[in-house]
């Protein structure tokens, strides 16, 4: 079951609300986030950090924005767990 939500992201002194979707993925999950008209997929790794995967569009996303999105996901899921 997929669940859509808006992810608040702090980036360069602004708070952005990015459309996101939580997807069940095997025994885990992934989160797809729309960033500047590009969908970035975030998956948790073995150490509970998030790796970002892009489709092969040739567009290079802003690395600092991707880090900010990953930090927001990490914060949101840590707050939810405990």
N, C-alpha and C positions, 0 to 999 in steps of 0.2 A: 504494500500500500504506500503510495506517495503522498507527501504532505507539502503543500506550498506555504511559504511564509516570507516575510520581509526581514532581512538580516541587517541590523544596524552596524555600520562600520565607521570607525573614527579614522579619518585620513586627511592629513595636511590641515588640521584645525577645523575640519568640517565633519558633520555626521551625515553619512549617506545611508539611504535605505535601499538595499539591493534585493531584487527578486531572487528567491532561492527555492529549491525543492529538495526535500529529504527523500531518498530512495533506499528501500531495502535492497541489499546487494549480496546475495549468497547468505553467509552467516554474519555479515557485517552490514554496513550502510555506506552511502556516499551522498554528498551534498553538491548539487549543481547550482552555480551562482551565475547570474547574468552580469557581466562586467564590461561596460563600454561596448555593447552589442556583440559580445563574445561570451560563450558559455564556458566556464571553467569548472571542472569537476574536482572536488576535494575528497580524498579518501584518507581514513586514519591508517597510520602504519603501526608496527608492532610496539612502538614506544609512545603511542597516543599523540603523535604529531600528525599534521596533515600534509599530504603531498598534493600538489596541484597538477592537473592534467588538462591539456588543451586539445581541441581538435586540430587537425592539420590544415589550418587556413593560411598559414604563413604570417599571421599577425602576431607580433610579440607583445604580450601584455606588460603593463607597468608593474615591475617587480615589487616596488614598495606597496602598491595597492594590493597586490596578491598577498603579500605578508600581512597587511592589515586585515584582509578578509579572513585569512587563516587564523589570526589571533582572535578575531571576533567569534569565529566558529568554536575555537578552543575554549574561550571564556563562556560562551553560551552553553556548551555541553558540560563543562565542569560545574557551572552553577546548577544545572538541571540534575546532575548526579549527586550533588551533596553539598 
